[in-house]
């Protein structure tokens, strides 16, 4: 589906009439939540104070500050919220009730009170999130508040968390992590993993995370303290075999290298190093769990290992290495987990092959995996439940009776989360995980930043909210109106508009999502970075009216950003996809227009396009670059931005070269036209020779003309070779259904 709303059969939880209403949310804060923080259970006081400071609508207040009098005259409804820990509740259970069924029933001088009973800290904050969402519902205007604030929930998992990539250029600032943690708490997500390949400080290792924005111990401790107040466990997430190319690129670490990405197994120096980084990564956190990575260790044992130790079957190398690293964790009192794509199936094709069961093809693998090692099954690509069920069964056959499940918000290699596909894949995986027969008690959603971390990671918030709602319901689909209002109350933005922004990676004809869909294209990325002069991918979208498509997206996003900014402060983040769309509306068919004018020798039209459309494009690219830079500096440490800035610099200079060549060509041809006019007027004088031979003056004129033609050919502006070449379709049958990286789209030439 392209739009995520109640028009889709699986979303018809409530009537379509009510769903039409929920897009007309209240204009101002008609409800304010009042909480007397000093009277709260001590364990949640600091966390609630953090939530009050964060609340995007500023509709939650600490009663103890005496601020309630300021609201009594300006706000129609005051909800007084009290909390109590209840040891009789099940873990993950939450009960919220009110003293009156309707606000209209409250006698003069009495208060409308809401009571929250919880067992785990995280559910106390989930309750606040639910109430903030309820406060945005139009039903509050009727005074009938009982249905909004009386509910019971039960989380289906022991752990439901988030993993965010802090290794692909972008290392989140502490303030950004605090925002993420507040949103997680209000959604009821109780675990955070910061994926750090080398972006944490290790004593005595100055080149570990060198110039990469690594976290120091104090920063990681502060993150853990902040999360603890909100009932969230922070689990270190590192790599201990593959994915370590960032450090292995330096000569200093050549002694640890098997290949450019993988550590040298069976080397004592390697295990000394691994123990050092595990101890460093784990020490700032309260949690005794640690994610060791070990995924995608491609080529393990194939290069330097083979030179030193000879050939050994890769799976044997892997499990021997795993056992040694597990011994380190046991010695340090840590509970380890790893991604489950072992050396036996560490390609995507092998990992998701229904006929590939490692337990059947490698019996020694079952016997060799340490019994305490937890396996994380990660699958971001399937929208049908069948494969998830089968693969979880295979994990149990490997000896892991309670495998973890990791799904994903599709943030990598794009500028905005591909939300419609994310909803479908998250739904499929989480529905299977909720089935107790599959043994899953712990899950998390990943936010990856591959290919430069160009994406606004907060654009994943609708996905996090959707994933969280699934964790607190037993049904196969969530209550969509509840989802939308919770997102508005928690995140301070409009759900439908954030989903609409995902259309920058769609086309006018749409990309339908079926059970055979395993990825989402990133057309906005490859359209932006595609060389504008060559535009060699334009045959892929020749039949699509992308100009109108992106123009309408930009117009809508700028409209909701401006029109709702006061009521929905986080809608300001829609500026990134809006500016992307503005650029692409001008860029997508530019070369086509220029080539048409060039080949028809319509130099006035060619000049007008350069001065008009191309100039506007350069201006829009400038605005996009400046906005993206500003967004990055607020979100991340400055390290890593240089990678994206070089991309913008390349695009800007190519556009400048394009403009200069076109203008120079037009000027050249206009001058040549004037010269031809002068020549034509001078040839009106004819020299007639009786013997039919040419006169001397005519011979000189012809010789001069030939010389000028030779000079014209030597003039680099005589032609535009880039426009003389007919383009070919490179990916037959794919059209725009392509997921391409930056290096593929900047040029048809390979470097070197």
C-alpha positions in Angstrom: 0.0 0.0 0.0 1.2 3.5 -0.7 -0.9 5.4 1.9 -1.2 4.0 5.4 -4.7 4.8 6.5 -8.1 3.2 7.2 -8.8 2.8 3.5 -6.7 -0.4 3.7 -8.8 -3.3 4.9 -6.5 -4.4 7.7 -6.6 -0.9 9.2 -10.4 -0.8 9.7 -10.3 -1.0 13.5 -12.7 1.9 13.9 -15.2 3.5 11.6 -13.9 5.5 8.6 -16.0 8.4 9.8 -14.0 8.6 13.0 -10.8 8.2 11.2 -11.8 11.2 9.1 -12.1 13.2 12.3 -8.8 12.3 13.7 -7.0 14.4 11.1 -8.7 17.5 12.5 -7.0 17.5 15.8 -7.5 20.3 18.3 -5.9 23.6 17.4 -4.6 24.4 20.9 -4.0 22.6 24.2 -7.5 22.0 25.5 -6.1 19.6 28.1 -3.1 19.9 30.4 -1.8 17.0 32.5 -0.9 18.1 36.1 1.5 15.9 38.0 2.8 16.6 41.5 6.3 15.3 41.0 7.4 15.2 44.7 4.5 13.0 45.6 5.4 10.4 42.9 7.1 7.1 43.6 10.8 8.0 44.0 11.9 5.7 41.2 10.0 7.7 38.5 10.4 11.3 39.8 13.5 12.2 37.8 12.1 10.5 34.7 8.8 12.4 34.9 10.7 15.7 35.3 12.6 14.9 32.1 9.3 14.1 30.3 7.8 17.4 31.5 10.8 19.3 30.1 10.6 17.4 26.8 6.9 17.4 26.1 6.6 18.9 22.6 3.1 20.5 23.2 4.1 21.7 26.6 0.9 20.2 27.9 2.3 18.5 31.0 3.1 20.5 34.2 4.6 19.8 37.6 1.8 20.8 40.1 4.4 21.4 42.8 5.7 24.5 40.9 2.4 26.3 41.5 1.9 26.8 37.7 -1.6 25.2 37.6 -3.2 28.6 38.4 -1.8 29.9 35.1 -3.8 27.1 33.3 -7.0 27.1 35.1 -8.3 30.2 33.2 -6.8 29.4 29.8 -7.2 25.6 29.6 -10.6 23.9 29.4 -9.6 20.6 31.0 -7.1 19.7 33.7 -6.2 16.1 34.2 -4.6 15.4 37.6 -2.5 12.3 37.2 -1.3 10.1 40.1 1.0 7.0 39.9 1.4 3.9 42.1 3.6 0.9 41.8 1.5 -2.3 42.0 3.5 -5.5 42.7 0.4 -7.6 42.0 0.4 -6.6 38.4 2.1 -8.8 35.8 5.4 -7.6 34.4 4.5 -5.3 31.6 1.0 -4.7 32.8 -0.5 -1.2 33.0 -3.9 -0.1 34.4 -5.2 3.5 34.0 -8.5 4.7 35.4 -10.3 7.9 36.3 -12.4 9.0 39.2 -15.2 10.2 36.9 -16.5 8.7 33.7 -17.0 12.1 32.2 -15.4 15.5 32.9 -18.9 16.9 32.9 -19.7 14.9 36.0 -17.0 16.6 38.1 -18.7 18.7 40.8 -17.6 22.2 41.5 -14.5 22.3 43.7 -13.5 18.7 42.8 -10.8 17.5 40.4 -10.8 15.1 37.5 -8.2 12.6 38.6 -6.4 9.8 36.7 -4.7 6.9 38.5 -1.9 5.0 36.9 -0.9 1.6 38.3 2.3 0.0 36.9 4.7 -2.8 37.6 7.7 -1.8 35.5 8.9 1.8 35.4 8.6 1.9 31.6 4.8 1.3 31.8 4.5 4.5 33.9 6.0 6.5 31.1 3.9 4.6 28.5 0.8 5.7 30.4 1.9 9.3 30.1 2.4 8.8 26.4 -1.1 7.4 26.1 -2.6 10.3 28.0 -0.7 12.9 25.9 -2.2 11.1 22.9 -5.7 11.1 24.4 -5.4 14.9 25.0 -5.1 15.4 21.3 -8.3 13.6 20.5 -11.3 15.6 19.4 -13.5 13.7 21.9 -12.0 15.9 24.6 -14.1 18.8 23.4 -17.3 16.9 24.4 -16.1 16.4 28.0 -16.6 12.7 27.6 -13.1 11.8 28.7 -13.7 8.4 30.3 -13.2 6.3 27.2 -9.9 8.1 26.5 -8.3 7.6 29.9 -9.6 4.3 31.2 -7.6 1.4 29.7 -5.5 -1.7 30.5 -2.4 -2.8 28.5 0.0 -5.7 28.7 3.3 -5.7 26.9 3.9 -8.9 24.9 7.6 -8.9 25.4 10.2 -8.8 28.2 12.3 -6.4 26.1 11.1 -4.2 23.3 13.8 -1.8 22.2 15.6 0.3 19.6 19.1 0.0 18.1 20.4 3.1 16.4 23.5 3.2 14.2 26.2 5.5 15.5 29.0 4.2 13.2 28.1 5.3 9.7 29.3 9.0 9.9 26.6 10.2 12.3 27.3 10.0 16.0 24.3 11.4 17.8 24.8 14.3 20.2 23.6 13.7 23.8 20.7 16.0 23.3 19.5 14.0 20.3 19.8 10.8 22.3 17.8 12.4 25.1 15.0 13.2 22.7 15.1 9.6 21.4 15.0 8.3 24.9 12.0 10.4 25.9 10.1 9.3 22.8 11.0 5.7 23.5 9.8 6.0 27.1 6.5 7.5 26.2 5.9 4.8 23.6 6.8 2.1 26.2 10.1 0.9 24.6 12.5 -0.2 27.3 15.9 -1.0 25.7 18.4 1.1 23.7 21.5 -0.1 21.8 23.9 2.3 20.3 25.6 0.5 17.5 29.3 1.6 17.8 31.9 -0.2 15.7 34.7 2.1 16.7 32.9 5.2 18.0 33.7 4.8 21.6 36.9 5.8 23.4 39.3 3.0 24.3 42.3 3.9 26.6 45.6 3.5 24.8 44.0 3.3 21.4 44.2 6.8 19.9 43.3 5.5 16.4 40.2 3.7 17.6 37.4 6.0 16.4 40.1 8.5 15.2 38.4 11.7 14.0 35.0 9.9 14.0 33.2 11.6 16.9 33.6 8.7 19.3 31.9 8.8 22.7 34.0 9.1 25.8 33.2 7.3 29.0 31.5 10.3 30.6 29.1 10.7 27.7 28.1 7.0 27.8 27.6 7.1 31.5 25.4 10.2 31.2 23.4 8.4 28.5 22.9 5.4 30.8 21.9 7.6 33.7 19.3 9.5 31.6 17.9 6.2 30.3 17.7 4.6 33.7 15.5 7.4 35.0 13.1 6.6 32.2 13.1 2.9 32.8 15.2 2.1 29.8 18.2 -0.3 29.7 21.2 0.7 27.6 23.0 -2.3 26.1 26.4 -1.8 24.5 26.4 -2.9 20.8 29.8 -3.5 19.2 31.7 -5.7 16.8 34.2 -8.4 17.6 34.9 -10.0 14.3 33.7 -8.3 11.1 32.7 -4.7 10.3 35.9 -3.3 11.7 37.3 -1.8 8.5 37.3 1.7 10.1 40.2 0.7 12.3 41.8 -2.0 10.2 42.5 0.5 7.5 45.3 2.0 9.5 48.8 0.4 9.5 48.8 0.5 13.3 46.2 -2.3 13.3 47.7 -4.4 10.5 48.6 -7.1 13.1 44.9 -7.6 13.9 43.8 -7.9 10.2 42.6 -11.1 8.5 41.2 -9.0 5.7 40.2 -5.3 5.3 37.0 -5.8 7.4 37.6 -8.9 9.6 39.8 -9.5 12.7 42.4 -12.2 12.7 40.9 -15.2 14.5 43.1 -17.5 16.6 45.7 -14.8 17.3 46.4 -14.1 21.0 46.9 -10.4 20.2 43.3 -10.3 18.7 41.8 -11.7 21.9 43.7 -9.3 24.1 42.4 -6.5 22.0 38.8 -7.9 22.0 38.9 -8.2 25.9 40.0 -4.6 26.1 37.2 -3.2 23.9 34.5 -5.4 25.5 35.5 -4.2 29.0 35.6 -0.6 27.8 32.3 -0.8 26.0 30.5 -2.5 28.9 31.9 -0.5 31.9 29.8 2.7 31.5 26.5 0.9 31.7 24.4 -0.8 34.4 23.3 -3.6 32.0 25.2 -6.8 32.1 24.1 -7.7 28.6 26.3 -6.9 25.6 25.8 -7.3 21.8 29.0 -8.6 20.2 27.9 -8.3 16.6 29.8 -10.9 14.5 27.5 -10.5 11.5 28.6 -10.5 7.9 32.2 -11.6 8.6 32.7 -12.1 4.9 36.0 -13.8 3.9 36.9 -15.0 7.4 39.9 -17.2 7.2 40.5 -16.5 3.5 43.4 -14.0 3.5 46.0 -13.4 6.2 44.6 -16.2 8.4 45.3 -18.7 5.7 48.8 -17.4 5.2 49.5 -17.8 8.9 47.5 -20.9 10.0 46.6 -22.7 6.7 43.1 -23.5 5.6 40.3 -24.2 8.0 36.6 -24.4 7.3 35.1 -20.9 7.9 32.3 -22.1 10.2 34.9 -23.9 12.4 36.9 -20.7 12.6 33.8 -18.8 13.5 32.6 -21.1 16.3 36.1 -21.4 17.7 36.4 -17.6 17.8 32.9 -17.3 19.3 33.8 -19.7 22.1 36.9 -17.6 23.0 35.0 -14.4 23.0 32.3 -16.0 25.1 35.0 -17.0 27.6 36.0 -13.3 27.9 32.3 -12.3 28.5 32.0 -15.0 31.2 35.1 -13.8 32.9 33.7 -10.3 32.9 30.3 -11.3 34.1 28.5 -10.4 30.9 25.6 -12.0 29.0 26.4 -11.9 25.3 24.2 -11.9 22.2 25.2 -12.0 18.5 23.6 -11.5 15.1 22.7 -15.0 14.0 24.1 -15.0 10.4 27.0 -17.3 11.2 29.9 -18.0 8.9 27.8 -20.8 7.4 25.2 -18.5 6.1 26.5 -15.0 6.2 25.2 -13.9 2.9 21.7 -12.5 2.6 20.8 -15.1 0.0 21.9 -17.9 2.3 20.6 -16.4 5.5 17.0 -16.1 4.2 17.0 -19.3 2.0 14.1 -21.4 3.2 16.1 -24.5 2.5 19.2 -23.4 4.4 18.9 -24.8 7.9 22.4 -24.5 9.6 21.3 -27.0 12.2 20.8 -29.7 9.5 23.8 -28.9 7.4 26.3 -28.4 10.2 25.7 -30.5 13.3 29.0 -29.3 14.9 27.6 -25.8 14.8 24.8 -26.8 17.1 27.2 -28.5 19.5 29.7 -25.6 19.3 27.6 -22.6 20.0 27.9 -21.7 23.7 24.6 -22.5 25.5 24.5 -19.0 27.1 25.0 -17.2 23.8 21.7 -15.5 22.7 21.1 -15.3 18.9 19.4 -12.3 17.3 17.5 -13.2 14.1 17.5 -10.0 12.0 15.1 -9.7 9.1 14.2 -6.4 7.4 13.0 -7.7 4.1 9.9 -9.8 4.3 6.2 -8.8 4.6 4.8 -12.4 4.9 4.8 -14.2 8.3 5.7 -17.6 6.9 9.5 -17.1 6.6 9.8 -15.5 10.0 8.1 -18.6 11.6 10.3 -21.0 9.7 13.5 -19.2 10.6 12.7 -18.9 14.3 12.1 -22.6 14.3 15.6 -23.1 12.8 17.0 -20.9 15.6 15.5 -23.2 18.2 17.0 -26.1 16.4 20.4 -24.5 16.8 19.9 -24.7 20.5 18.6 -21.1 21.1 15.1 -21.6 22.6 14.4 -18.0 23.1 15.9 -16.2 20.1 15.8 -12.4 19.8 14.0 -10.8 16.9 15.2 -7.6 15.2 13.3 -5.8 12.5 14.1 -2.4 11.0 12.9 1.1 10.1 14.1 1.5 6.5 16.4 4.5 7.1 19.6 3.4 5.3 20.7 4.8 1.9 17.9 7.3 1.8 16.9 10.7 3.1 13.6 9.8 4.8 12.4 6.6 6.3 10.5 4.3 3.9 7.5 4.1 6.2 4.9 2.1 4.3 7.2 -0.8 3.7 8.6 -0.5 7.2 5.0 -0.9 8.6 4.5 -4.0 6.5 7.7 -5.7 7.4 7.5 -4.7 11.1 3.9 -6.0 11.3 4.9 -9.4 9.8 7.9 -9.9 12.1 6.2 -8.7 15.3 3.0 -10.7 14.7 5.2 -13.8 14.6 7.2 -12.7 17.5 4.1 -12.3 19.6 3.1 -15.9 19.1 4.4 -17.5 22.3 5.0 -20.8 20.4 8.0 -19.1 18.6 9.8 -18.5 21.9 10.5 -14.8 21.4 10.7 -12.7 24.5 13.0 -10.0 23.4 12.8 -7.8 20.3 14.1 -4.5 18.9 13.8 -2.3 15.9 17.0 -1.2 14.2 17.8 2.2 12.7 20.7 1.8 10.3 22.7 4.6 8.6 24.5 2.8 5.8 25.8 4.9 2.9 26.5 8.1 4.8 23.7 8.4 7.3 21.9 10.9 5.0 18.6 10.1 6.5 16.9 12.1 9.3 16.8 9.3 11.8 13.9 10.9 13.7 11.9 10.3 10.5 11.7 6.7 12.0 9.6 7.9 14.9 6.3 6.8 13.2 7.9 3.3 12.7 8.9 3.2 16.4 5.4 4.2 17.5 3.8 1.6 15.3 6.3 -1.1 16.5 5.5 -0.1 20.1 1.8 -0.3 19.6 2.2 -3.8 18.4 4.0 -4.7 21.6 1.1 -3.6 23.7 -1.7 -5.4 21.8 -2.4 -9.0 21.0 -4.1 -8.4 17.6 -2.4 -8.8 14.2 -2.9 -5.1 13.5 -2.8 -2.1 15.8 -5.6 0.4 16.5 -4.7 2.9 13.8 -6.6 6.0 15.2 -4.9 5.3 18.6 -1.5 5.0 16.8 -2.0 8.4 15.1 -3.1 10.3 18.1 -0.3 8.8 20.3 2.2 9.8 17.7 0.8 13.4 17.7 0.8 13.6 21.5 4.3 12.0 22.0 6.2 13.3 19.0 4.5 16.7 18.3 3.9 15.9 14.7 1.2 14.7 12.3 1.5 11.0 11.5 -0.1 11.2 8.0 2.2 14.0 6.9 5.3 12.1 8.0 4.2 9.1 6.1 3.4 11.2 3.1 7.0 12.4 3.1 8.1 8.9 2.2 6.7 9.5 -1.2 10.0 11.1 -2.2 11.1 7.5 -2.8 7.9 6.6 -4.7 6.8 7.4 -8.3 3.5 8.7 -9.6 2.5 5.2 -10.6 3.5 3.9 -7.2 5.4 0.9 -5.9 2.9 -1.6 -4.6 4.0 -3.6 -1.6 3.3 -7.4 -1.9 4.6 -10.5 -0.3 7.2 -10.5 -3.1 8.5 -7.1 -2.2 11.8 -7.3 -0.3 13.1 -3.8 -0.4 12.1 -0.2 -1.1 13.8 1.8 -3.9 15.7 5.0 -3.0 14.9 7.0 -6.0 15.3 10.4 -4.3 18.8 9.5 -3.4 20.0 8.4 -6.8 18.1 11.2 -8.5 19.8 13.8 -6.3 23.4 12.5 -6.6 23.1 11.4 -10.3 25.5 13.4 -12.4 23.3 16.2 -13.8 25.3 16.7 -17.0 25.2 13.0 -18.0 21.9 12.0 -16.3 22.7 8.5 -17.4 19.9 7.0 -15.3 17.2 9.1 -16.9 16.0 6.4 -19.3 14.8 4.5 -16.1 12.2 7.2 -15.5 11.5 8.5 -19.0 7.9 7.5 -18.8 7.2 9.0 -15.4 6.2 12.6 -14.8 8.5 13.2 -11.9 8.4 16.9 -12.2 4.8 17.1 -11.3 5.2 14.3 -8.7 8.0 16.1 -6.8 6.5 19.5 -7.2 3.2 18.4 -5.5 5.2 16.7 -2.7 7.2 19.8 -2.0 4.1 22.0 -2.1 2.2 19.8 0.4 5.1 19.4 2.8 5.9 23.1 2.9 2.2 23.8 3.5 1.8 21.5 6.5 5.2 22.6 7.8 4.1 26.2 7.8 0.4 25.8 8.5 0.8 23.4 11.5 4.1 24.5 12.9 2.7 26.1 15.9 0.5 23.1 16.8 2.9 20.5 15.7 6.5 21.7 16.4 8.2 18.6 15.1 6.6 19.1 11.6 9.5 21.5 11.0 11.6 18.4 10.2 9.5 17.9 7.1 11.7 20.6 5.6 14.4 18.1 4.6 12.1 16.0 2.4 10.4 19.2 1.1 13.7 20.6 0.0 14.7 17.3 -1.6 11.5 17.3 -3.5 12.0 20.9 -4.6 15.4 20.0 -6.0 14.2 16.9 -7.8 11.3 18.7 -9.4 13.8 20.9 -11.2 16.5 18.3 -11.8 14.6 15.2 -12.9 13.9 16.1 -16.6 16.4 19.0 -17.0 18.8 17.2 -19.3 16.0 16.0 -21.5 14.9 19.6 -22.0 18.4 20.9 -22.6 19.2 18.1 -25.1 16.0 18.8 -27.0 16.9 22.5 -27.3 20.5 21.8 -28.1 19.8 19.3 -30.9 17.2 21.6 -32.5 19.8 24.4 -32.3 17.3 26.5 -30.4 19.9 28.6 -28.7 17.5 31.1 -27.2 15.6 28.2 -25.5 18.9 26.6 -24.4 20.0 29.9 -22.9 16.6 30.5 -21.2 16.8 27.0 -19.6 20.3 27.7 -18.3 19.3 31.1 -16.9 16.0 29.9 -15.6 15.5 26.3 -14.6 19.2 25.4 -14.2 19.8 28.6 -12.1 16.9 27.9 -9.9 18.1 24.3 -9.4 21.5 25.6 -8.3 19.8 27.9 -5.8 17.6 25.1 -4.5 20.6 22.8 -4.1 22.3 25.6 -2.1 19.3 25.9 0.2 19.1 22.1 0.6 22.8 21.8 1.4 22.6 24.6 4.0 19.5 23.2 5.7 20.9 19.6 5.7 24.1 21.0 7.3 22.2 22.8 10.0 20.1 19.7 10.7 23.2 17.6 10.9 25.0 19.9 13.3 22.0 19.9 15.7 21.6 16.1 15.5 25.2 14.8 15.3 28.7 15.6 16.2 30.4 17.4 13.3 32.6 14.4 12.4 31.2 12.6 9.4 29.5 15.6 7.8 32.5 16.0 5.6 31.4 12.8 3.7 28.1 14.3 2.8 29.5 17.8 2.2 31.8 16.4 -0.4 28.8 15.0 -2.1 27.0 18.3 -2.1 30.2 20.0 -3.3 30.4 17.6 -6.2 26.8 18.2 -7.2 27.2 22.0 -6.9 30.4 22.1 -9.0 28.9 19.8 -11.7 25.9 22.1 -11.9 28.2 25.1 -12.2 30.3 23.4 -15.0 27.0 22.5 -16.7 25.9 26.1 -16.6 29.2 27.5 -17.8 29.5 25.1 -20.7 25.9 25.8 -21.9 26.3 29.6 -21.7 29.7 29.4 -23.5 28.2 27.1 -26.2 25.3 29.5 -26.8 27.7 32.5 -27.0 30.0 30.6 -29.4 27.2 29.7 -31.7 25.6 33.1 -31.6 29.0 34.6 -32.5 29.4 32.1 -35.3 26.0 33.0 -36.6 26.9 36.7 -36.7 30.1 35.8 -38.6 28.1 33.8 -41.2 25.7 36.7 -41.7 28.6 39.0 -42.5 30.1 36.4 -44.8 26.8 35.9 -46.6 26.5 39.7 -47.2 30.0 40.0 -48.6 29.5 37.1 -51.1 26.8 39.1 -52.9 29.7 40.5 -55.0 30.4 37.8 -57.6 33.5 37.6 -59.6 32.9 36.1 -63.0 35.8 34.7 -64.9 35.3 33.9 -68.6 37.3 30.7 -68.4 35.1 29.5 -65.4 38.0 29.7 -62.9 37.5 31.5 -59.6 38.9 34.9 -59.0 41.8 35.4 -56.5 39.5 37.2 -54.0 37.0 34.3 -54.1 39.8 31.8 -53.5 41.0 33.8 -50.5 37.5 34.0 -49.0 37.0 30.2 -49.3 40.4 29.5 -47.8 39.5 31.9 -44.9 36.1 30.1 -44.4 37.8 26.7 -44.2 40.3 28.0 -41.7 37.4 29.3 -39.5 35.7 25.9 -39.6 38.9 24.2 -38.4 39.1 26.8 -35.6 35.5 26.2 -34.7 36.1 22.5 -34.4 39.1 23.2 -32.1 36.9 25.4 -29.9 35.8 23.4 -26.9 32.5 25.2 -26.9 31.7 24.4 -30.5 29.7 21.4 -29.3 28.5 19.9 -26.0 29.6 16.2 -26.3 27.5 15.2 -23.3 24.4 16.2 -25.2 25.4 14.5 -28.4 25.3 11.0 -26.8 22.1 9.0 -26.8 21.4 7.4 -23.4 20.7 3.7 -23.0 18.5 2.0 -20.4 20.9 0.2 -18.0 18.5 -1.7 -15.8 15.9 -3.3 -18.1 12.6 -4.1 -16.5 13.4 -2.3 -13.2 12.4 1.2 -14.2 12.7 3.2 -11.0 12.6 0.2 -8.7 16.2 0.5 -7.9 18.2 0.7 -4.6 21.5 2.3 -5.6 24.4 3.7 -3.6 26.2 7.0 -4.1 29.2 5.6 -5.9 27.0 3.9 -8.5 25.1 7.0 -9.5 27.7 9.8 -9.6 29.2 8.5 -12.8 29.0 5.7 -15.3 32.8 5.3 -15.0 34.4 3.2 -12.3 37.3 4.9 -10.5 40.8 3.7 -11.2 
